[in-house]
Amino acid sequence: MKKREIPVMNLGISLIILIFMNVCLAAFAVLSLQNALSDYALTKKTAAHTTQYYKAVNKVQEQLAQKNTELEKQWTQKKTAKQKEIGQKEIGKNRTAQKTVKQKLVILPEINIIESVSKRQQLVVTLHLDKTGIVPQYYIKKWQLCSPEDWQADESLDVMKSIE
């Protein structure tokens, strides 16, 4: 009886394929881990920026409510002053005229509010006066995230050299 010999070539190829598959799986695992870590860092940055943005939005909304409250107070003071003036004119027909102190109201047609979001961004809000309703109110005309400094191109690298 002859002994069967196991070919070495068959055993070596399957071992090489197994090692190659393990190296590929390890590489994909490292790439997946790196991708997950970068996504986590981006999520943290986005959450911090969103929190800063909404803090600025809350401050602007508080200022808008304050401006509308001040405007409503001024409007009611002006209205009551006119009513008193009309009443005093009717009383003053038979009596001596009483001096009335007229209040000068300062109502701006537009107000700009600038609130800092971060070092590189600020929230610019323009409020516009609308007198069409019963009581005038400020409404938001512009709401924009802007950079506080002007944009300048980076010219530190001389990519294209001029021929002179």
Phi, psi and omega in degrees: 000136178266140177277139176279134178260138178273124181292133181290329183299317181295320180290322182290320181293315180295324178292319178296318179296319178297316178296317179298319179295319178295320178296317178297316179296321178294320179296316178295325178295318179294317178297320178295319178296316179297318179296318179295320179294320178291323176296321178296316179296318178295321178296319178296317178297316180296319179295319179295317180294319179296320177297316179296319181297314183288334171295317178295320178298317179298318178296319179295319179296322177296319179294322177297316179296321179295317179297318179293323177294315177299318180296319179295319177297315179297320181294317179291324176296318179294320181294315179292326177295321178293321179294321178294321180295320178294318178295323180288329178293321179291321179288325185286356178296320182263339182250177176286148182291133177268144180281134177246140178267118179270132179268131175272123180262135177254104178241113181275137179290331178220143178230133176257130176242127178240121181236131182283130177264311177210188180295330185255356182221149173219151180264121180251122181235130176250123179260138181241136180281129178239117182257013185284336181277187178295314177243130180294147180220157173270133176241156183282121178263321181221138179221108188213139171272127183229164174267137182289338180248158179288147180282135177230137180290145177278111182248026183285333178261129178267087184286312181250116180270133179281143180264120181235000000 
